Amino acid sequence: MGGMSEQDVVRELQHLRRQINHHNSRYHQYDAPEIPDADYDRLLSRLEALEAQHPELISADSPTQRVGDKPLSTFVQVQHELPMMSLAKVFSEQELLDFEKRVQKRLDSDAAIHYSCEPKIDGIAVSLLYENGLLIRGATRGDGLSGEDITHNVRTVRDIPLSLPTQEECGLALPSRLEVRGEIYLSRSGFARVNADARKKGDAKVFVNPRNAAAGTLRQLDPQVAATRPLRMFVYSTGIVSDDIPWPGSLSEIFLNLRRWGFQVNPEQARVRGFRACLDYCQALLAKRAELDYEIDGAVIKVDDLRLQQELGSNARTPRWAMAYKFPAEEMSTVVRDVEFQVGRTGTITPVARLEPVFVGGVTVSNATLHNMAEIARLGLHIGDRVIVRRAGDVIPKIVSVITQTDNSLIDEEPGAKDSRNSELQAIKMPANCPACHSPVEKDGDILYRCSGDLICPAQRKESLRHFCTRSAMDIEGLGEKLIEQLVDQNMLHDVADIYALSKQQLLTLERMGDKSADNLLTAIEKSKTTTLARFLYALGIREVGEATALALATHFGSLEAIMQADEAAMLQVSDIGPVVAAHLLAFFANADNLQVMARLRAAGVHWTEHQAMQQSSALQGQVYVLTGTLQLMTRDEAKARLQALGAKVSGSVSTKTDCVVAGPGAGSKLDKAEELGIKVIDEEQFLRLLQELE
């Protein structure tokens, strides 16, 4: 600011005041803030610093001379008998130490001060007035001098007593007039329920955050709306108190009284001594921030002794005996520089925003997931937009909203600078080809997009390999996730066909792979070459082709060639296959890269017994069979296929709907349940006779 002319200073002051007044109005009157609290704090800090250098230019209507904004005209205004002041803020250990030094200097004492510490709830400050133990008025803080009468809504908050207990009931004398101050908030779980209910009812608008939800609820004219929302309240002080009874000498003692009168005092509230204990409290609270069921943005530290509070007094906006120690902001604004598309392990393509780096939630954030194209449309997001980014705890950074307000809403721009929405913005479009393998991108349902590369896409490589080796697929024992990670990372596996080209020499170069382990793995790979058509189809990882669908395809067509040559009409003749699965099958077998991998697998010796397609029968139509134990003369999959060919349904559990249980040696709980329910049980020999009769 050094070197600025008086004209420059005046112009900058006007610009800052206009910005702050605008954002005060959005925050306090309309419950629709356009920028994060941290950005607002930066604006206010700039204004305070400039006015400190030029006190002769401070105006009576400057935002530094009042707490908030005027109340809405639709509510009755309430004058606060004792102003509801804001709190000054500190952001570092040194600033907190400076606060204590200022307190000690004003008190002319080096003695360690006792402080009352509590979380700074991100809610709505309110005043509750009781006369002769009855709640007669509830009001918002408003501009600190006057607020809005919200009595009709505070009566619906379960934490707020409508009447206070008498001395006979609680053993504590009650002043005839008592003003209690606190923060009304919506818990995280309550916020989730409110939005879930809104979505169930088909409401187009859901709340952005708990603070907005609480503010919007308190400003409802109809108390029945407030009654449906789970608002809560923590009290943090008292205001006007009549002098007809003795009053405690410290804030900590006041909290004890408030608890006995039925108010909720934050369980994290604590009395500590000295700067170091205050800092320890703040750090411990920050560590548990993510675990709390309510949102906080810092800790409030107050001199505990009321006599010392009186001696310290206040300045124009804030008490000198209290301070808010702000935590790293969970929301900040920044600019979207680009959007890239990442391919997940299962082929899902996800847009990721590349951001101008910003410090939020305790870390520097340069990326934020955008989930899908529907989320981009909902946000109305373009490359070049200024956005609000949120990161709470260890949660992945998320873009909450786009800042679209065009009149002086930017944080670091000079007066008259063009808003980012008015600069060149770029639309965000899903690429036509996979960023990893250049295969065509396909839409999957209403929202998702996927790569069609399947077997050859490097982004999906590890997942397709892991799936290929599982017990239900090719059953390659010993080739698990960790070993696959090593093989891929060392460029030994590029697709599933490479498994059958692995040599012992290659395997011995791997971490923790000995001579015997290598031999065992090669034996398992060789054994897996002999399989069934159903297992092979399932192992390919074709989208939405699970074990049952693979078995149905093998049973219906009988050979891989017949499946590959089938058109949509033929696919739809297979039980349990609809248009979506048929489309996935056709796309998979139309991909030349997939066909090449399958050809390499068969050239490597992967084979199965070809057979004539089983003719479908209705002999067991509608009947439910359960297979349990070990079958000696056929595999479980073969038995399942033959039952399905006869029209039966094969279930994995026994119930009252089960018609028959086929039990081999080792049958356990399923056999016990069948006998308990009186269900027919047959052994493998009887099962084979049944098949011979019906097939």
C-alpha positions in Angstrom: 0.0 0.0 0.0 3.1 2.2 0.3 3.4 4.9 -2.3 -0.4 5.1 -3.1 -1.8 8.6 -3.7 -4.7 9.8 -1.6 -6.9 9.4 -4.7 -5.8 5.8 -5.1 -6.4 5.1 -1.4 -9.9 6.6 -1.6 -10.7 4.5 -4.7 -9.4 1.4 -3.1 -11.4 2.0 0.1 -14.6 2.5 -1.9 -13.9 -0.6 -3.9 -13.4 -2.7 -0.7 -16.4 -1.3 1.1 -18.6 -2.0 -1.9 -17.4 -5.5 -2.1 -17.7 -6.2 1.6 -21.2 -4.6 1.8 -22.3 -6.8 -1.1 -21.0 -10.0 0.5 -22.5 -9.0 3.9 -25.8 -8.7 2.2 -25.5 -12.0 0.5 -24.4 -13.7 3.7 -26.7 -12.1 6.3 -29.8 -11.2 4.4 -30.1 -13.8 1.7 -28.2 -16.8 3.2 -26.5 -17.2 -0.2 -22.8 -16.3 0.2 -20.9 -16.1 -3.1 -17.4 -16.5 -1.6 -15.9 -18.6 1.2 -15.4 -17.1 4.6 -11.6 -17.1 4.2 -11.9 -14.8 1.1 -14.3 -12.5 3.0 -11.7 -12.3 5.9 -9.0 -11.3 3.4 -11.2 -8.5 2.1 -12.0 -7.2 5.6 -8.3 -7.5 6.6 -7.3 -5.4 3.6 -9.8 -2.8 4.5 -8.8 -2.7 8.2 -5.1 -2.3 7.3 -5.8 0.5 4.9 -8.0 2.3 7.4 -5.4 1.9 10.1 -2.9 3.7 7.8 -5.5 6.4 7.0 -7.8 6.8 10.0 -9.0 10.2 8.7 -10.7 8.3 5.8 -12.8 6.0 8.1 -16.5 6.6 7.3 -19.4 6.0 9.7 -20.9 3.5 7.2 -17.6 1.5 6.7 -18.1 -2.3 7.3 -15.4 -2.0 10.0 -17.7 0.0 12.1 -20.5 -2.5 12.4 -20.9 -6.3 12.8 -23.2 -7.5 9.9 -26.0 -6.2 7.8 -29.5 -4.9 8.4 -32.3 -7.4 9.2 -34.9 -8.4 6.6 -37.8 -6.0 6.4 -40.2 -9.0 6.5 -39.4 -9.6 10.2 -40.0 -7.4 13.2 -36.8 -5.7 14.3 -35.4 -6.2 17.8 -33.0 -3.8 19.5 -30.3 -5.5 21.4 -30.0 -3.9 24.9 -26.4 -5.1 25.0 -24.7 -5.2 21.5 -24.0 -8.6 20.1 -20.4 -8.0 19.0 -18.3 -9.8 16.5 -14.9 -11.4 17.3 -11.4 -10.4 16.1 -9.5 -13.3 14.5 -6.1 -14.7 14.7 -4.6 -17.3 12.3 -1.3 -18.4 13.8 0.5 -19.3 17.0 2.3 -15.9 17.0 -0.9 -14.0 16.7 -2.4 -15.9 19.5 0.6 -15.1 21.7 0.3 -11.4 20.7 -3.4 -11.5 21.8 -2.3 -12.6 25.3 0.4 -10.0 25.5 -2.1 -7.3 24.7 -4.4 -8.6 27.4 -1.6 -8.7 29.9 -0.4 -5.2 28.9 -3.9 -3.7 29.4 -4.2 -5.4 32.8 -0.7 -4.4 33.7 0.1 -7.9 34.7 2.4 -10.7 33.6 0.3 -13.4 35.3 -1.0 -16.2 33.2 -4.6 -15.6 32.3 -7.4 -18.2 32.7 -9.4 -18.6 29.5 -12.6 -20.3 28.5 -12.2 -22.2 25.3 -14.8 -23.7 23.0 -15.4 -24.6 19.3 -16.4 -21.8 17.0 -19.6 -23.3 15.6 -20.4 -22.5 12.0 -24.0 -21.5 12.6 -26.3 -18.5 13.3 -25.8 -16.4 16.4 -29.0 -15.8 18.3 -30.3 -14.1 21.5 -32.9 -15.7 23.7 -34.7 -13.5 26.3 -36.4 -15.1 29.3 -38.6 -13.2 31.8 -39.6 -15.0 35.0 -38.3 -18.2 33.5 -40.4 -18.1 30.3 -39.0 -17.7 26.7 -40.5 -14.4 25.4 -38.3 -13.6 22.4 -35.7 -15.0 20.1 -33.7 -12.8 17.8 -30.8 -13.0 15.3 -27.7 -11.0 15.8 -28.4 -8.9 12.7 -26.0 -5.9 12.6 -25.1 -6.3 16.3 -27.4 -3.5 17.4 -30.6 -4.8 16.0 -31.7 -8.2 14.7 -34.8 -10.1 13.5 -37.5 -11.5 15.7 -37.5 -15.2 15.1 -39.3 -16.4 18.2 -41.8 -18.5 16.2 -38.9 -20.5 14.8 -36.6 -20.8 17.9 -39.5 -22.4 19.8 -39.2 -25.4 17.5 -35.5 -26.0 18.4 -35.4 -28.9 20.8 -32.2 -27.7 22.6 -34.0 -24.4 23.5 -36.0 -24.6 26.8 -39.4 -22.9 26.5 -39.3 -22.4 30.3 -36.6 -22.6 32.9 -36.7 -24.7 36.1 -37.4 -22.9 39.4 -35.0 -22.8 42.3 -37.0 -25.6 43.9 -36.6 -27.8 40.8 -32.9 -27.2 40.2 -31.5 -25.7 43.4 -30.5 -22.5 41.6 -32.0 -19.1 41.8 -33.2 -17.7 38.5 -32.9 -14.0 37.5 -36.2 -12.3 36.6 -34.7 -11.3 33.2 -32.1 -13.5 31.5 -30.7 -13.2 28.0 -28.9 -16.3 26.7 -26.8 -16.2 23.6 -25.7 -19.0 21.5 -25.3 -20.5 18.0 -28.1 -22.4 16.3 -26.7 -24.9 13.8 -27.6 -28.0 11.7 -25.5 -31.0 12.4 -23.8 -32.8 9.5 -26.0 -35.8 9.9 -29.1 -33.6 10.2 -28.0 -31.7 7.0 -27.7 -35.0 5.1 -31.2 -36.0 6.2 -32.7 -32.6 5.2 -31.2 -32.9 1.7 -32.1 -36.5 1.4 -35.7 -35.7 2.2 -35.7 -32.9 -0.3 -34.4 -35.2 -3.1 -37.1 -37.8 -2.2 -39.8 -35.2 -2.6 -38.3 -34.2 -5.9 -37.2 -30.7 -4.8 -34.9 -29.1 -7.4 -33.1 -27.1 -4.7 -31.0 -28.7 -2.0 -28.8 -26.8 0.5 -25.2 -26.2 -0.2 -23.9 -26.5 3.4 -25.3 -26.8 7.0 -24.8 -23.1 7.8 -27.0 -22.0 4.9 -29.6 -24.6 5.8 -29.8 -23.4 9.4 -30.0 -19.7 8.3 -32.7 -20.4 5.7 -34.7 -22.4 8.3 -34.6 -19.6 10.9 -35.8 -17.1 8.4 -38.9 -19.1 7.4 -42.1 -17.2 8.1 -43.9 -20.5 8.7 -42.7 -22.2 11.9 -44.0 -25.6 10.6 -41.1 -25.6 8.2 -38.6 -25.0 11.0 -40.2 -27.8 13.0 -39.4 -30.3 10.3 -35.6 -29.6 10.4 -33.4 -30.9 13.2 -31.8 -27.6 14.3 -29.6 -27.7 17.4 -28.1 -25.0 19.6 -25.0 -24.5 21.8 -25.0 -21.6 24.2 -21.8 -19.5 24.5 -22.6 -16.6 26.9 -25.3 -14.4 28.5 -26.3 -10.8 27.7 -28.6 -8.7 29.8 -29.1 -10.3 33.3 -31.2 -8.6 36.0 -29.4 -7.9 39.3 -32.0 -9.4 41.6 -29.8 -12.5 42.3 -26.0 -12.9 42.9 -24.3 -13.6 39.6 -21.1 -15.7 39.0 -17.8 -14.0 38.6 -16.6 -16.2 35.6 -17.8 -17.5 32.3 -17.0 -21.1 33.4 -19.3 -20.7 36.3 -22.0 -19.2 34.1 -21.8 -22.3 31.9 -22.4 -24.5 35.0 -25.6 -22.5 35.7 -26.7 -22.7 32.1 -26.4 -26.4 32.1 -28.5 -26.7 35.3 -31.2 -24.5 33.5 -31.4 -27.0 30.7 -29.2 -25.4 28.0 -26.7 -27.3 25.8 -23.1 -26.2 26.5 -20.6 -27.6 24.1 -18.9 -30.7 25.6 -15.6 -29.5 24.2 -15.7 -26.3 26.3 -12.8 -26.1 28.7 -11.1 -23.7 31.1 -7.3 -23.4 30.6 -4.5 -21.2 31.9 -2.1 -19.3 29.7 -1.2 -19.0 26.0 0.4 -22.5 25.7 -2.6 -24.3 27.1 -4.9 -22.3 24.7 -2.7 -23.3 21.8 -2.8 -27.0 22.9 -6.6 -26.8 23.1 -6.8 -25.4 19.6 -4.5 -28.0 18.1 -6.4 -30.8 19.9 -9.7 -29.5 18.6 -8.4 -29.2 15.1 -7.2 -32.8 15.2 -10.8 -34.0 16.0 -12.5 -31.5 13.7 -13.5 -34.1 11.1 -15.0 -36.4 13.8 -17.4 -33.8 15.1 -21.0 -34.0 13.9 -21.1 -30.2 13.4 -19.0 -27.8 11.4 -16.5 -25.5 13.1 -14.1 -23.0 11.6 -11.9 -22.5 14.7 -11.9 -22.1 18.5 -13.2 -19.2 20.6 -10.9 -18.0 23.4 -12.3 -15.7 26.1 -10.9 -14.3 29.3 -12.8 -16.3 31.9 -13.0 -13.7 34.6 -15.9 -11.3 34.1 -14.3 -8.5 36.1 -11.3 -8.7 33.8 -13.6 -8.7 30.8 -15.1 -5.5 32.1 -11.7 -3.9 32.7 -10.5 -4.9 29.2 -13.6 -3.5 27.5 -14.2 -3.4 23.8 -13.4 -1.4 20.6 -15.8 -0.4 17.9 -16.6 -3.9 16.6 -15.0 -6.5 18.9 -14.3 -7.2 22.6 -10.7 -7.0 23.7 -11.1 -10.0 26.0 -12.0 -12.5 23.3 -10.5 -13.9 20.1 -11.4 -16.4 17.4 -8.5 -18.7 16.5 -9.3 -19.6 12.9 -8.5 -23.0 11.5 -7.3 -23.6 8.0 -10.3 -22.7 5.8 -12.3 -25.7 4.4 -13.5 -23.5 1.5 -11.5 -21.2 -0.7 -12.0 -19.7 -4.1 -9.7 -20.3 -7.1 -9.7 -20.6 -10.9 -10.2 -23.7 -13.0 -7.3 -23.7 -15.4 -8.1 -26.9 -17.2 -10.1 -30.1 -17.1 -8.5 -33.5 -17.8 -10.1 -36.9 -18.1 -8.9 -39.9 -16.1 -9.6 -43.6 -16.8 -10.4 -45.7 -13.8 -9.6 -49.3 -13.1 -12.9 -50.4 -14.5 -12.9 -48.1 -17.5 -15.0 -45.3 -16.1 -13.9 -41.9 -17.4 -13.9 -39.2 -14.8 -13.3 -35.4 -15.3 -10.7 -33.8 -13.0 -10.3 -30.1 -12.6 -6.8 -28.6 -12.7 -6.9 -25.6 -10.4 -4.8 -22.6 -9.7 -3.1 -24.0 -6.5 -4.9 -22.8 -3.3 -4.4 -23.6 0.4 -7.6 -25.1 1.7 -8.3 -27.6 4.5 -4.6 -27.4 5.7 -3.1 -28.5 2.3 -2.3 -26.9 -1.1 -4.9 -28.2 -3.5 -4.4 -28.1 -7.3 -6.9 -30.8 -8.4 -10.5 -31.5 -7.7 -12.7 -34.4 -8.9 -15.8 -33.4 -10.9 -17.3 -36.9 -10.7 -19.1 -36.9 -14.1 -20.5 -34.7 -16.9 -23.8 -34.4 -15.1 -22.0 -32.7 -12.2 -20.3 -30.3 -14.6 -23.7 -29.4 -16.1 -25.2 -28.9 -12.6 -22.4 -26.6 -11.6 -22.6 -24.8 -15.0 -18.8 -25.1 -15.0 -16.4 -23.9 -17.7 -12.6 -23.8 -18.0 -11.6 -20.4 -16.7 -14.3 -20.1 -14.1 -13.6 -18.9 -10.5 -15.0 -21.6 -8.2 -15.4 -22.4 -4.5 -13.4 -25.4 -3.5 -14.1 -27.4 -0.3 -11.9 -29.8 1.5 -12.9 -31.0 5.0 -10.7 -33.4 6.9 -9.2 -36.0 4.6 -12.1 -35.7 2.1 -11.1 -35.4 -1.6 -11.3 -31.7 -2.7 -14.6 -30.8 -4.3 -15.9 -27.9 -6.3 -18.9 -26.6 -4.4 -20.1 -23.9 -6.8 -19.1 -21.5 -9.5 -18.8 -17.8 -8.6 -21.1 -16.1 -11.2 -21.7 -12.7 -9.5 -20.1 -10.1 -11.8 -20.0 -7.0 -9.7 -16.8 -6.7 -7.7 -16.8 -10.2 -6.3 -13.3 -11.2 -7.1 -10.8 -11.2 -4.3 -7.5 -10.1 -5.8 -8.5 -7.9 -8.6 -8.3 -4.1 -8.8 -11.4 -1.9 -9.1 -12.9 -2.2 -12.5 -11.1 -5.5 -13.4 -13.1 -7.8 -15.6 -14.8 -10.8 -13.8 -13.6 -14.2 -14.7 -17.0 -15.1 -16.1 -16.6 -12.4 -18.7 -13.2 -13.6 -19.9 -12.8 -16.3 -22.5 -14.4 -19.4 -21.1 -14.2 -22.9 -22.6 -16.9 -25.4 -22.6 -16.0 -28.9 -21.1 -16.7 -31.8 -23.4 -16.2 -35.5 -23.0 -13.5 -36.8 -25.4 -14.5 -39.1 -28.2 -11.6 -41.4 -27.5 -10.1 -42.8 -24.4 -7.1 -40.7 -23.1 -5.2 -43.9 -22.2 -5.6 -46.2 -25.3 -7.6 -44.1 -27.8 -10.4 -46.6 -28.0 -13.9 -45.1 -28.6 -15.6 -43.7 -25.5 -19.1 -45.1 -24.9 -21.9 -43.8 -22.8 -22.9 -46.2 -20.0 -26.4 -45.4 -18.8 -27.6 -41.8 -18.2 -24.5 -40.4 -16.6 -21.3 -42.5 -16.9 -18.9 -42.8 -19.8 -16.5 -45.7 -20.3 -13.5 -46.7 -22.4 -14.4 -49.5 -24.8 -10.8 -50.8 -24.9 -11.4 -53.4 -22.2 -8.5 -55.9 -22.6 -5.9 -53.4 -24.1 -6.5 -50.2 -22.1 -3.4 -49.6 -19.9 -5.6 -47.8 -17.3 -7.7 -50.9 -16.9 -4.8 -53.3 -17.2 -4.3 -54.3 -13.5 -8.0 -54.7 -12.9 -8.6 -56.9 -16.0 -5.6 -59.0 -15.1 -6.8 -59.5 -11.5 -10.3 -60.4 -12.7 -8.9 -62.8 -15.3 -7.0 -64.8 -12.6 -9.7 -65.1 -10.0 -11.1 -68.5 -8.9 -14.4 -68.0 -10.8 -12.5 -67.1 -14.0 -9.3 -68.8 -15.1 -8.4 -69.8 -11.5 -4.7 -69.1 -11.6 -3.6 -69.8 -8.0 -0.8 -67.6 -6.8 -1.3 -64.8 -9.3 -2.9 -62.3 -6.9 -3.2 -58.5 -6.8 0.3 -57.7 -5.4 2.1 -60.0 -7.8 0.1 -58.5 -10.7 1.1 -55.0 -9.6 4.8 -56.0 -9.8 4.5 -57.7 -13.2 2.7 -54.7 -14.7 5.0 -52.1 -13.1 8.0 -54.0 -14.5 6.4 -54.1 -18.0 6.1 -57.9 -18.0 2.3 -57.9 -18.4 0.5 -55.7 -20.9 -2.6 -57.8 -21.3 -4.1 -61.1 -20.2 -2.4 -63.1 -23.0 1.0 -62.1 -21.7 0.4 -64.3 -18.7 1.0 -67.4 -20.8 4.3 -66.1 -22.1 5.9 -65.6 -18.6 9.1 -67.4 -18.1 10.8 -68.7 -14.9 13.7 -66.4 -15.5 11.3 -63.4 -15.5 9.6 -64.5 -12.4 12.8 -65.0 -10.4 13.6 -61.3 -10.8 10.5 -60.4 -8.8 10.6 -59.4 -5.1 10.0 -62.4 -2.7 9.8 -64.9 -5.6 11.9 -68.0 -5.0 12.6 -71.0 -7.2 9.7 -73.1 -5.8 7.2 -70.3 -5.9 8.0 -69.6 -9.6 7.6 -73.3 -10.4 4.2 -73.4 -8.6 3.0 -70.3 -10.4 4.0 -71.7 -13.8 2.2 -74.9 -13.0 -0.9 -73.0 -12.1 -0.8 -71.0 -15.3 -0.3 -74.2 -17.4 -3.3 -75.9 -15.5 -5.5 -72.9 -16.3 -5.2 -73.5 -20.0 -7.8 -76.2 -19.7 -11.0 -74.5 -18.8 -14.7 -74.2 -19.8 -16.2 -71.8 -22.3 -18.3 -70.2 -19.5 -15.2 -69.5 -17.4 -13.3 -68.1 -20.4 -16.2 -65.7 -21.2 -16.4 -64.5 -17.6 -12.6 -64.1 -17.4 -12.7 -61.7 -20.4 -14.4 -59.1 -18.2 -17.1 -58.1 -20.7 -19.2 -55.4 -19.0 -22.2 -56.8 -17.1 -21.3 -60.4 -18.1 -21.1 -62.1 -14.8 -20.8 -65.9 -14.1 -24.5 -66.6 -14.7 -24.6 -64.6 -17.9 -21.4 -66.3 -19.2 -22.9 -69.7 -18.4 -26.1 -68.8 -20.1 -24.2 -67.8 -23.2 -22.1 -70.9 -23.3 -25.1 -73.1 -22.7 -27.2 -71.4 -25.4 -24.6 -71.0 -28.2 -22.2 -73.9 -27.4 -19.1 -72.3 -29.0 -17.1 -69.1 -28.9 -17.4 -68.7 -32.6 -21.2 -68.9 -32.5 -21.2 -66.2 -29.8 -18.9 -63.9 -31.8 -21.1 -64.3 -34.9 -24.4 -63.7 -33.1 -26.3 -60.5 -33.8 -28.5 -58.6 -31.4 -31.6 -60.6 -32.1 -29.7 -63.9 -31.4 -28.2 -62.4 -28.2 -31.7 -61.5 -26.9 -32.8 -65.1 -27.3 -30.5 -66.0 -24.3 -32.2 -66.0 -20.9 -31.4 -63.0 -18.7 -29.8 -61.0 -21.6 -31.4 -57.7 -22.5 -30.6 -54.9 -24.9 -27.9 -53.3 -22.6 -25.9 -56.5 -22.1 -26.3 -57.5 -25.8 -24.9 -54.1 -26.8 -21.9 -54.6 -24.5 -21.3 -58.1 -26.0 -21.5 -56.8 -29.6 -19.2 -53.9 -28.8 -16.6 -56.2 -27.2 -16.5 -58.6 -30.1 -16.4 -55.8 -32.7 -13.2 -54.5 -31.2 -10.2 -55.7 -33.2 -7.8 -55.4 -30.2 -10.0 -57.6 -28.1 -10.2 -60.2 -30.9 -6.4 -60.2 -31.2 -6.0 -60.8 -27.5 -8.4 -63.7 -27.6 -6.6 -65.2 -30.6 -3.3 -65.0 -28.7 -4.9 -66.7 -25.7 -6.0 -69.6 -27.9 -2.7 -69.7 -29.6 -1.0 -70.0 -26.2 -3.0 -73.2 -25.6 -6.1 -72.0 -23.7 -8.9 -74.4 -24.7 -12.1 -76.0 -23.6 -14.3 -78.8 -24.9 -16.6 -77.6 -27.7 -20.1 -79.0 -27.6 -23.4 -78.7 -29.2 -25.6 -76.0 -27.8 -28.0 -77.4 -25.3 -31.6 -77.3 -26.3 -33.7 -75.3 -24.0 -36.4 -77.3 -22.2 -39.2 -76.4 -19.8 -39.1 -79.7 -17.9 -38.0 -78.0 -14.7 -39.5 -74.6 -15.5 -40.0 -72.4 -12.4 -38.4 -74.9 -10.0 -35.6 -73.8 -7.7 -32.5 -76.0 -7.2 -29.6 -75.6 -4.8 -26.2 -77.3 -5.3 -24.1 -78.1 -2.2 -21.1 -80.2 -1.3 -18.7 -81.7 -3.9 -19.9 -83.3 -7.1 -17.7 -86.2 -8.3 -18.6 -86.6 -11.9 -19.1 -83.0 -13.1 -18.2 -79.5 -12.0 -20.6 -77.2 -10.2 -20.8 -74.9 -13.3 -21.7 -77.9 -15.5 -24.4 -79.0 -13.2 -25.8 -75.5 -13.0 -25.8 -75.1 -16.8 -27.7 -78.4 -17.3 -30.3 -77.4 -14.7 -30.7 -74.0 -16.4 -31.1 -75.7 -19.8 -34.1 -77.5 -18.3 -35.7 -74.3 -17.1 -34.7 -74.5 -13.5 -33.4 -71.6 -11.4 -30.2 -72.3 -9.4 -29.9 -70.5 -6.1 -27.0 -70.1 -3.7 -29.2 -70.5 -0.5 -31.9 -72.7 0.8 -35.3 -71.2 1.6 -38.9 -72.1 1.7 -39.0 -71.4 -2.1 -36.4 -74.2 -2.8 -37.8 -77.3 -4.6 -34.8 -79.6 -4.4 -31.2 -79.7 -3.0 -28.5 -81.7 -4.8 -26.1 -82.7 -2.0 -22.6 -84.1 -2.6 -20.0 -85.2 0.0 -19.1 -82.4 2.4 -22.6 -80.8 2.3 -23.0 -78.6 5.4 -25.4 -76.0 6.6 -27.5 -75.9 3.4 -28.2 -79.7 3.8 -29.1 -79.1 7.4 -31.5 -76.3 6.5 -33.1 -78.4 3.8 -33.8 -81.2 6.1 -35.1 -78.8 8.7 -37.6 -77.3 6.2 -38.5 -80.7 4.8 -37.2 -80.0 1.3 -36.4 -82.8 -1.1 -32.7 -83.8 -1.1 -31.0 -86.0 -3.8 -27.4 -87.2 -4.2 -25.3 -87.0 -7.3 -26.4 -90.4 -8.6 -30.1 -89.5 -8.4 -29.3 -86.1 -10.0 -27.6 -87.8 -13.0 -30.6 -90.1 -13.5 -32.9 -87.1 -13.3 -30.9 -85.3 -16.0 -30.9 -88.4 -18.3 -34.7 -88.7 -18.0 -35.3 -85.0 -18.8 -32.6 -84.0 -21.3 
